[in-house]
């Protein structure tokens, strides 16, 4: 089975505050995030970490935390806070992927990156874009993407109850998007003009709460 996660920020105490994470200190956070992976991801599954695995800890400490993840095949799509895991002395820690990686699974094309993309390969033909970086809190961002016909998903822990997301979960999530209504990047870029968003409010901290909202009419 395939699994996806991002933005764990293991070792980074600041992530507890800005991600509103429910742990008193960084050791408890590290333990809980790794435990959540081990509870779901089997030893022979494949886990893709879409950037920012750790921050503000040494490479040795970060490697030791990787040793506590039981999954054998852990892929890392590098983020802006990741260390250089391609060096010979740590090259076996992760399967290091390019900054934008494309995989195919069960007939689906997935475009994986740390940073979210406005356009990605085969976007208008039903490919999925899974990313991290933005630390969206709760489901608001992912729901807005789906409502717009965008097969784009933030796999970050802060958006997913501090747990990894499976391929099966993504497939079910995206099934609500009618393939006939998938948007191109041009349509998405002009979405606010062509089809005003009908939301009275957004979750605090989602990044959308200060946006002007149109409800139509006079």
C-alpha positions as CSV (number, residue, x, y, z in Angstrom):
1,X,0.0,0.0,0.0
2,X,1.1,3.6,-0.7
3,X,1.1,6.2,2.0
4,X,1.8,10.0,1.9
5,X,2.7,12.5,4.5
6,X,4.6,15.8,4.8
7,X,5.8,18.6,7.1
8,X,6.5,16.5,10.1
9,X,9.1,19.0,11.2
10,X,10.5,16.4,13.6
11,X,12.7,18.1,16.2
12,X,11.2,21.6,15.6
13,X,9.5,23.0,18.7
14,X,8.2,25.9,16.7
15,X,5.9,23.6,14.7
16,X,3.9,22.9,17.9
17,X,2.9,26.6,18.1
18,X,2.3,27.5,14.4
19,X,0.7,24.2,13.6
20,X,-1.4,24.2,16.8
21,X,-0.1,20.7,17.6
22,X,-1.4,19.1,20.8
23,X,1.9,18.2,22.4
24,X,3.7,19.9,25.3
25,X,7.2,19.4,23.9
26,X,9.1,18.3,20.9
27,X,9.9,14.8,22.2
28,X,6.2,14.1,22.7
29,X,5.5,15.4,19.2
30,X,8.3,13.2,17.6
31,X,7.0,10.2,19.5
32,X,3.3,10.8,18.5
33,X,4.0,11.5,14.8
34,X,6.3,8.4,14.4
35,X,3.8,6.3,16.3
36,X,1.0,7.4,14.0
37,X,3.1,6.3,11.0
38,X,3.9,2.9,12.6
39,X,0.2,2.3,13.5
40,X,-0.8,2.6,9.9
41,X,2.0,2.0,7.5
42,X,3.1,-1.7,7.4
43,X,6.7,-2.7,7.2
44,X,6.4,-3.6,3.5
45,X,4.3,-0.7,2.5
46,X,5.8,2.4,0.8
47,X,5.7,5.8,2.4
48,X,6.3,9.1,0.6
49,X,7.3,12.0,2.8
50,X,6.7,15.1,0.7
51,X,9.3,17.3,2.3
52,X,10.3,18.9,5.7
53,X,10.8,15.6,7.5
54,X,12.8,17.4,10.2
55,X,14.1,20.8,11.1
56,X,16.6,22.3,13.5
57,X,18.1,19.0,14.6
58,X,21.3,17.4,13.5
59,X,21.5,14.9,10.6
60,X,22.5,12.2,13.1
61,X,19.4,12.9,15.3
62,X,17.2,13.0,12.2
63,X,18.6,9.7,11.0
64,X,18.0,8.1,14.4
65,X,14.3,9.2,14.3
66,X,14.1,7.6,10.8
67,X,15.3,4.4,12.4
68,X,12.2,4.4,14.6
69,X,9.9,4.3,11.5
70,X,9.3,0.6,10.8
71,X,8.5,0.9,7.1
72,X,11.5,-0.2,5.1
73,X,10.8,1.8,1.9
74,X,10.5,5.5,2.9
75,X,10.8,7.9,0.0
76,X,11.7,11.6,0.6
77,X,10.7,14.3,-1.9
78,X,12.9,17.1,-0.6
79,X,11.5,20.2,1.0
80,X,13.0,23.5,1.8
81,X,14.1,22.4,5.3
82,X,15.4,19.0,4.5
83,X,19.1,18.0,4.8
84,X,21.1,16.5,2.0
85,X,20.4,12.8,2.3
86,X,22.3,11.9,-0.8
87,X,25.7,12.0,0.9
88,X,27.3,8.6,1.1
89,X,27.3,8.3,4.9
90,X,23.5,8.7,5.0
91,X,22.4,7.7,1.5
92,X,20.5,4.6,2.8
93,X,18.3,6.6,5.2
94,X,15.7,7.5,2.6
95,X,15.0,6.8,-1.1
96,X,15.6,10.3,-2.2
97,X,13.3,11.4,-5.0
98,X,13.5,14.5,-7.3
99,X,11.8,17.7,-6.2
100,X,8.9,16.8,-8.5
101,X,8.3,13.1,-8.8
102,X,5.7,11.3,-10.9
103,X,4.4,7.8,-10.1
104,X,1.7,5.6,-11.4
105,X,-0.4,3.3,-9.3
106,X,-3.6,1.4,-10.1
107,X,-4.0,3.3,-13.3
108,X,-3.7,6.7,-11.5
109,X,-0.9,9.2,-12.2
110,X,0.3,11.1,-9.1
111,X,2.6,14.2,-9.2
112,X,4.4,14.6,-5.9
113,X,6.2,17.6,-4.7
114,X,6.9,19.6,-1.5
115,X,5.6,22.9,-2.9
116,X,2.1,23.1,-4.3
117,X,1.8,23.6,-8.0
118,X,-0.7,25.7,-10.0
119,X,-0.3,23.3,-12.9
120,X,1.1,19.8,-13.1
121,X,1.5,17.1,-15.8
122,X,-1.8,15.7,-17.1
123,X,-3.7,18.0,-14.8
124,X,-6.7,18.2,-17.1
125,X,-6.6,14.4,-17.7
126,X,-7.2,13.4,-14.1
127,X,-3.7,13.2,-12.6
128,X,-3.5,13.9,-8.9
129,X,-1.1,16.4,-7.3
130,X,-0.1,15.6,-3.7
131,X,2.1,18.1,-1.9
132,X,3.0,19.7,1.5
133,X,4.7,22.9,2.6
134,X,1.7,25.1,3.3
135,X,0.8,23.7,6.7
136,X,-2.9,24.1,6.2
137,X,-4.8,23.2,9.4
138,X,-7.8,21.0,9.1
139,X,-9.6,20.1,5.9
140,X,-10.6,23.5,4.6
141,X,-7.9,23.8,1.9
142,X,-8.4,20.3,0.6
143,X,-12.1,20.8,0.5
144,X,-11.8,24.0,-1.4
145,X,-9.6,22.3,-4.0
146,X,-12.1,19.5,-4.4
147,X,-15.0,21.9,-4.8
148,X,-13.2,23.6,-7.6
149,X,-12.5,20.4,-9.4
150,X,-8.8,20.5,-8.5
151,X,-7.3,17.1,-7.8
152,X,-4.7,18.6,-5.5
153,X,-4.2,17.6,-1.9
154,X,-2.1,18.8,1.0
155,X,-0.8,15.6,2.7
156,X,0.8,17.6,5.5
157,X,0.3,16.2,9.0
158,X,-1.5,19.4,10.1
159,X,-4.2,19.0,7.5
160,X,-4.7,15.3,8.2
161,X,-5.1,14.8,12.0
162,X,-1.3,14.3,12.3
163,X,-1.5,11.0,10.4
164,X,-0.3,9.7,7.0
165,X,-2.9,9.5,4.2
166,X,-3.2,6.3,2.1
167,X,-3.7,5.9,-1.6
168,X,-7.1,4.5,-0.9
169,X,-8.1,7.5,1.1
170,X,-7.0,9.8,-1.7
171,X,-8.9,7.8,-4.3
172,X,-12.1,8.0,-2.2
173,X,-11.5,11.8,-1.6
174,X,-11.0,12.6,-5.3
175,X,-13.9,10.3,-6.4
176,X,-16.2,13.3,-5.5
177,X,-14.7,15.3,-8.4
178,X,-16.5,14.6,-11.7
179,X,-13.8,14.0,-14.3
180,X,-15.9,16.0,-16.8
181,X,-15.6,19.1,-14.6
182,X,-11.9,19.0,-13.9
183,X,-10.4,22.5,-14.3
184,X,-7.3,23.6,-16.2
185,X,-4.9,26.0,-14.6
186,X,-6.4,28.9,-16.6
187,X,-9.9,28.1,-15.3
188,X,-8.6,27.7,-11.8
189,X,-6.7,31.0,-11.9
190,X,-9.9,32.8,-12.9
191,X,-12.2,30.8,-10.7
192,X,-12.9,33.7,-8.3
193,X,-14.2,35.8,-11.3
194,X,-16.0,33.1,-13.2
195,X,-17.6,31.4,-10.1
196,X,-17.4,33.3,-6.8
197,X,-16.8,31.1,-3.8
198,X,-20.0,30.7,-1.7
199,X,-18.4,30.4,1.7
200,X,-19.5,32.7,4.5
201,X,-16.4,31.9,6.5
202,X,-13.2,29.8,6.7
203,X,-11.6,28.0,9.5
204,X,-9.3,30.2,11.5
205,X,-5.7,29.6,10.5
206,X,-6.6,28.0,7.2
207,X,-5.1,30.9,5.3
208,X,-8.4,31.9,3.8
209,X,-10.1,33.7,6.7
210,X,-9.0,37.2,5.5
211,X,-10.2,36.8,1.9
212,X,-13.1,38.8,0.7
213,X,-16.1,36.6,0.0
214,X,-18.7,37.1,-2.7
215,X,-22.2,35.7,-2.1
216,X,-23.7,37.0,-5.4
217,X,-26.6,39.4,-5.8
218,X,-26.7,43.1,-4.9
